[in-house]
Amino acid sequence: MKVICLTGNLGCGKSTVAGMLRDLGVAVIDLDAVARQIRNNDAEARRQIELRFGTIDARRLAAIVFRDPVALAELEAILHPLVRDETRARMAELEAAGAEVLCIEAIKLLESPLHDRCDSTWVVRCDEEDAVARIAAGRGMSEADARARLANQSPQEAKVAAADVVIDGSVSLDETRRQVEAAYAALMA
């Protein structure tokens, strides 16, 4: 099974690219969705989060951790090992089921041990102002909150430097699709 690591900063279009890969028949594991599932359903994780932060509500947690790097690291220390374990289990299931290509999607994928399993690293990049506008509009938050979220992510240039494939998320959806289809065809060649 070939594994694509799909990353990029918030608001650049990772989920859009992941959807395009799904359309091509690629299995996708969204690590944010895995983390949400664990936060909502794992009793021990919920207990630890509530004990440390006083809440498990996503909006309240975001308000705390995206303004405090220490708090963010503490939340990640609770969730990330569980997310990795669940992702590895899902990967094994997909491989056993005969999946040819898998995409793992996450903002902090390059920093994760999961990156070691990837055959090709794809980065979706975009202009910062595009990202801020998309985050503010799509998530109903202020420009300042959007910038605070971006400030907690590794620099886009560092992600691009580690990429095998760079997708420009600032272009039209049709052009993005052309980029995805060309990169997928090259991977499968």
C-alpha positions as CSV (number, residue, x, y, z in Angstrom):
1,M,0.0,0.0,0.0
2,K,1.4,3.4,-1.0
3,V,0.9,6.1,1.7
4,I,0.6,9.8,0.9
5,C,1.2,12.2,3.8
6,L,-0.9,15.3,3.1
7,T,-0.1,18.4,5.1
8,G,-0.2,22.1,5.0
9,N,-1.3,24.9,7.2
10,L,-4.9,25.6,8.2
11,G,-6.9,27.3,5.5
12,C,-4.7,26.2,2.6
13,G,-7.0,23.5,1.2
14,K,-5.8,20.1,2.7
15,S,-9.4,18.9,3.1
16,T,-10.2,19.9,-0.4
17,V,-7.2,18.0,-1.8
18,A,-8.1,15.0,0.4
19,G,-11.6,15.1,-1.0
20,M,-10.2,15.1,-4.5
21,L,-8.0,12.1,-3.6
22,R,-11.1,10.3,-2.3
23,D,-12.7,10.9,-5.7
24,L,-9.8,9.1,-7.2
25,G,-10.4,6.1,-5.0
26,V,-7.8,6.8,-2.3
27,A,-8.6,5.9,1.3
28,V,-8.2,8.9,3.6
29,I,-7.5,9.1,7.3
30,D,-8.1,12.7,8.6
31,L,-6.1,12.9,11.9
32,D,-8.2,15.8,13.1
33,A,-11.3,13.6,12.8
34,V,-9.5,10.8,14.6
35,A,-8.6,13.3,17.4
36,R,-12.2,14.5,17.7
37,Q,-13.4,10.9,17.9
38,I,-11.0,10.2,20.7
39,R,-11.8,13.4,22.5
40,N,-15.5,12.6,22.3
41,N,-15.5,8.9,23.0
42,D,-12.4,7.8,25.0
43,A,-13.3,8.1,28.6
44,E,-9.7,8.3,29.9
45,A,-8.8,11.0,27.4
46,R,-11.9,13.0,28.3
47,R,-11.1,12.7,32.0
48,Q,-7.5,13.9,31.4
49,I,-8.6,16.8,29.2
50,E,-11.3,17.9,31.6
51,L,-8.9,17.6,34.6
52,R,-6.3,19.7,32.9
53,F,-8.4,22.3,31.0
54,G,-11.8,22.2,32.9
55,T,-13.7,21.4,29.7
56,I,-13.9,19.0,26.8
57,D,-15.9,21.4,24.7
58,A,-14.0,22.0,21.4
59,R,-14.6,25.7,21.2
60,R,-13.5,26.3,24.8
61,L,-10.5,24.1,24.3
62,A,-9.5,26.0,21.2
63,A,-9.8,29.3,23.0
64,I,-7.4,28.0,25.6
65,V,-4.8,26.1,23.6
66,F,-4.5,28.3,20.5
67,R,-3.4,31.3,22.6
68,D,-1.1,29.3,24.9
69,P,1.6,27.1,23.3
70,V,2.2,25.3,26.6
71,A,-1.5,24.4,26.9
72,L,-1.4,23.2,23.3
73,A,1.5,21.0,23.9
74,E,-0.2,19.5,27.0
75,L,-3.4,18.8,25.0
76,E,-1.3,17.2,22.2
77,A,0.6,15.1,24.8
78,I,-2.8,13.6,25.8
79,L,-4.2,13.1,22.3
80,H,-1.4,12.5,19.9
81,P,-0.3,9.1,21.2
82,L,-3.9,7.9,21.1
83,V,-4.3,9.3,17.6
84,R,-1.1,7.6,16.4
85,D,-2.2,4.2,17.8
86,E,-5.7,4.5,16.2
87,T,-4.2,5.6,12.9
88,R,-1.8,2.7,12.8
89,A,-4.7,0.3,13.5
90,R,-6.7,1.8,10.7
91,M,-3.7,1.7,8.3
92,A,-3.3,-2.1,9.1
93,E,-7.0,-2.7,8.5
94,L,-6.9,-0.8,5.2
95,E,-3.8,-2.7,4.0
96,A,-5.3,-6.0,5.0
97,A,-8.4,-5.1,3.0
98,G,-6.3,-4.5,-0.1
99,A,-6.2,-0.7,-0.3
100,E,-3.7,0.4,-2.9
101,V,-3.2,4.0,-1.8
102,L,-3.9,5.7,1.6
103,C,-3.7,9.4,2.4
104,I,-3.0,10.5,5.9
105,E,-4.1,14.1,6.4
106,A,-2.9,16.4,9.2
107,I,-1.4,19.8,9.9
108,K,1.4,18.5,12.1
109,L,2.2,15.3,10.1
110,L,5.8,16.2,9.4
111,E,6.4,16.4,13.2
112,S,4.7,13.0,13.8
113,P,6.3,9.5,13.8
114,L,3.6,8.6,11.3
115,H,5.5,10.5,8.7
116,D,8.1,7.7,8.6
117,R,5.5,5.4,7.0
118,C,4.8,7.8,4.1
119,D,5.9,7.1,0.6
120,S,5.2,10.6,-0.7
121,T,4.8,13.9,1.2
122,W,2.3,16.3,-0.3
123,V,2.0,19.9,1.0
124,V,-0.8,22.2,0.2
125,R,0.4,25.8,0.4
126,C,-1.4,29.1,-0.1
127,D,-1.0,32.8,0.5
128,E,-1.4,33.7,4.2
129,E,-4.1,36.2,3.5
130,D,-6.1,33.6,1.6
131,A,-5.7,31.2,4.6
132,V,-6.8,33.9,7.1
133,A,-9.9,34.8,5.1
134,R,-10.8,31.1,4.6
135,I,-10.4,30.3,8.3
136,A,-12.3,33.4,9.5
137,A,-15.2,32.7,7.0
138,G,-15.3,28.9,7.3
139,R,-14.9,28.6,11.0
140,G,-16.8,31.7,12.0
141,M,-13.8,33.3,13.9
142,S,-12.2,36.7,13.9
143,E,-9.1,37.5,11.8
144,A,-7.1,37.7,15.1
145,D,-8.2,34.2,16.1
146,A,-7.4,32.9,12.6
147,R,-3.9,34.4,12.8
148,A,-3.4,33.0,16.3
149,R,-4.2,29.5,15.0
150,L,-1.7,29.9,12.1
151,A,0.9,31.2,14.5
152,N,0.8,27.8,16.3
153,Q,1.7,25.9,13.2
154,S,5.1,25.3,11.7
155,P,6.1,27.8,8.9
156,Q,4.7,27.0,5.5
157,E,8.1,27.2,4.0
158,A,9.4,24.4,6.2
159,K,6.6,22.2,5.0
160,V,7.2,23.0,1.4
161,A,11.0,22.3,1.9
162,A,10.0,18.7,3.0
163,A,7.5,18.1,0.2
164,D,7.7,15.6,-2.6
165,V,4.7,17.4,-4.2
166,V,3.5,21.0,-3.6
167,I,-0.1,21.8,-4.4
168,D,-1.0,25.5,-4.8
169,G,-4.2,26.0,-2.8
170,S,-4.5,29.6,-3.9
171,V,-5.7,28.7,-7.4
172,S,-9.2,27.7,-8.7
173,L,-10.7,24.4,-7.7
174,D,-10.3,23.2,-11.3
175,E,-6.6,24.0,-11.3
176,T,-6.2,22.4,-7.9
177,R,-7.9,19.3,-9.2
178,R,-5.5,19.2,-12.2
179,Q,-2.5,19.4,-9.8
180,V,-3.9,16.6,-7.7
181,E,-4.6,14.4,-10.7
182,A,-1.2,14.9,-12.1
183,A,0.6,14.2,-8.8
184,Y,-1.5,11.1,-8.3
185,A,-0.8,9.9,-11.8
186,A,2.9,10.3,-11.2
187,L,2.7,8.5,-7.9
188,M,1.0,5.5,-9.6
189,A,3.3,5.4,-12.6
